[in-house]
Amino acid sequence: MNACERVVVLDSNNQPIGTAVKSEVHTTDTPYHLAFSCYVLSDKGDVLLTRRALSKATWPGVWTNSFCGHPGPGEEIPAAIRRRAQQELGLEGLYGIEEVLPTYSYRAVDSSGIVEHEFCPVYIARIDATSTPQPATTEVDSFGWATPAELAAAVDATGFAFSPWMVDQLRHRRLREALGCLR
């Protein structure tokens, strides 16, 4: 990650009002800012899950959706999704990027006191069977694939083992439908 990477700070109407240095924005008083979450589906329809690196400042070692990120100033979210897929997971060739929860936002506080406070549209994307994640160890400890039914059952039964944003996102019927959890 570039030390000068910036995130887009938003007002309460989700309109840009400035930028902040990404490495400095997440504190105990994090400003509301733009992000995204992405769920990657294989050709078979399985969902890629990642376990956050143990060195992460927030939610280390927690299982979560495929990846998240922050679009830079002026960067379209689909371009940011492709960039983060490559940076975080070594994945090229995402296709079928689809916005599923366009107005999703959340606020969560990690046990360290650091706050996530994001307007965070949720996307799904697809990857072909020849692509194998090669995660950056600073971002991802491990990864695995789950059927949509397995993911839904695990989150419903043991939500504490997953990131709070993923648990909350999966409460939305639209996301479960898009992932194939409700078939």
Buried (B, 14 or more C-beta within 10 A) or exposed (E): EEEEEBBBBBEEEEEEEEBBEBBEBBEEEBBBBBBBBBBBBBEEEBBBBBBBBEEBEBBBEBBBBBBBBBBBEEBEBBEBBBBBBBBBBBBEEBEEBEBBBEEBBBEBBBEEEBBBBBBBBBBBBBBEEEBEBEBEEEBBBBBEBBBBEBBBEBBEEEBEEBBBBBBBBBEBEBBBEBBBBEE
